[in-house]
């Protein structure tokens, strides 16, 4: 997982983990996403400190953190606020971004 830079926020396709460094739930969610990256053996998520990108938060109507923001072809596909389990996040990714799992078949 790597920190996003300003010009990457405009990318058409994006898997962005939005967090606050003072949020305990965010730390748990980040651990789940890191485990998914380890399982897939590739970095697929960007991460962003919500307090440093207020305009992005407002423009995309991000309601709370943690949030997994999924954008494809320039359109917001999904905003995930509840990180129930790794299996739950994997099922969302399989539904929204099945190409991530092509190599695993």
C-alpha positions as CSV (number, residue, x, y, z in Angstrom):
1,X,0.0,0.0,0.0
2,X,1.4,3.3,-0.9
3,X,0.4,6.9,-0.1
4,X,-1.4,8.6,-2.9
5,X,0.0,11.8,-4.4
6,X,-2.3,14.7,-5.5
7,X,-2.2,14.0,-9.3
8,X,-3.1,10.3,-8.8
9,X,-6.4,11.4,-7.1
10,X,-7.6,12.1,-10.6
11,X,-6.8,8.7,-12.0
12,X,-9.8,7.0,-13.7
13,X,-9.3,3.8,-11.8
14,X,-8.6,3.9,-8.1
15,X,-8.7,1.7,-5.0
16,X,-8.2,4.2,-2.3
17,X,-8.1,3.5,1.5
18,X,-9.1,6.7,3.3
19,X,-8.2,6.9,6.9
20,X,-7.2,9.0,9.9
21,X,-4.0,8.3,11.8
22,X,-5.9,8.6,15.1
23,X,-8.7,6.2,14.2
24,X,-8.3,2.7,15.8
25,X,-10.9,1.2,13.4
26,X,-8.8,2.5,10.5
27,X,-5.7,0.7,11.8
28,X,-7.7,-2.6,11.9
29,X,-9.1,-2.0,8.4
30,X,-5.6,-1.2,7.1
31,X,-4.3,-4.5,8.5
32,X,-7.0,-6.3,6.6
33,X,-6.1,-4.5,3.3
34,X,-2.4,-5.3,3.8
35,X,-3.2,-9.0,4.3
36,X,-5.2,-8.9,1.0
37,X,-2.2,-7.4,-0.7
38,X,0.1,-10.0,0.8
39,X,-2.3,-12.8,-0.4
40,X,-2.4,-11.3,-3.9
41,X,1.3,-10.6,-3.8
42,X,0.9,-7.1,-5.2
43,X,0.2,-3.5,-4.0
44,X,-3.3,-2.7,-5.2
45,X,-4.4,0.0,-2.7
46,X,-3.4,3.6,-2.3
47,X,-3.9,5.2,1.1
48,X,-4.8,8.8,2.0
49,X,-5.0,10.7,5.3
50,X,-8.5,12.2,5.2
51,X,-7.5,15.4,7.1
52,X,-5.0,16.3,4.4
53,X,-7.4,16.1,1.5
54,X,-10.5,18.0,2.6
55,X,-11.6,19.0,-1.0
56,X,-11.5,15.4,-2.1
57,X,-13.5,14.3,0.9
58,X,-16.1,17.0,0.2
59,X,-16.2,16.5,-3.6
60,X,-16.8,12.7,-3.3
61,X,-19.1,13.0,-0.2
62,X,-16.9,10.7,2.0
63,X,-19.0,10.3,5.1
64,X,-16.5,8.7,7.5
65,X,-13.3,6.8,7.9
66,X,-12.2,4.2,7.3
67,X,-13.4,4.2,3.7
68,X,-12.4,2.1,0.8
69,X,-13.2,4.3,-2.2
70,X,-13.5,2.4,-5.5
71,X,-13.5,4.3,-8.8
72,X,-13.5,2.8,-12.3
73,X,-13.5,4.5,-15.6
74,X,-13.8,7.9,-13.8
75,X,-17.0,7.0,-11.9
76,X,-17.4,6.2,-8.3
77,X,-18.3,2.5,-8.1
78,X,-18.5,2.0,-4.3
79,X,-17.6,3.4,-1.0
80,X,-17.1,0.8,1.7
81,X,-17.3,2.0,5.3
82,X,-17.8,-1.3,7.1
83,X,-14.7,-3.6,7.1
84,X,-16.4,-6.7,8.6
85,X,-13.7,-9.2,7.7
86,X,-11.0,-9.9,5.1
87,X,-13.5,-12.3,3.4
88,X,-16.0,-9.5,3.2
89,X,-13.5,-7.1,1.5
90,X,-12.4,-9.9,-0.8
91,X,-16.0,-10.5,-1.9
92,X,-16.4,-6.8,-2.6
93,X,-13.2,-6.7,-4.6
94,X,-14.2,-9.8,-6.5
95,X,-17.5,-8.2,-7.4
96,X,-16.1,-4.7,-8.2
97,X,-12.6,-5.5,-9.6
98,X,-12.5,-9.2,-10.7
99,X,-9.4,-8.6,-12.8
100,X,-7.4,-8.5,-9.6
101,X,-7.9,-12.2,-9.3
102,X,-7.2,-13.3,-12.9
103,X,-3.7,-14.5,-12.0
104,X,-5.0,-16.6,-9.1
105,X,-7.3,-18.8,-11.3
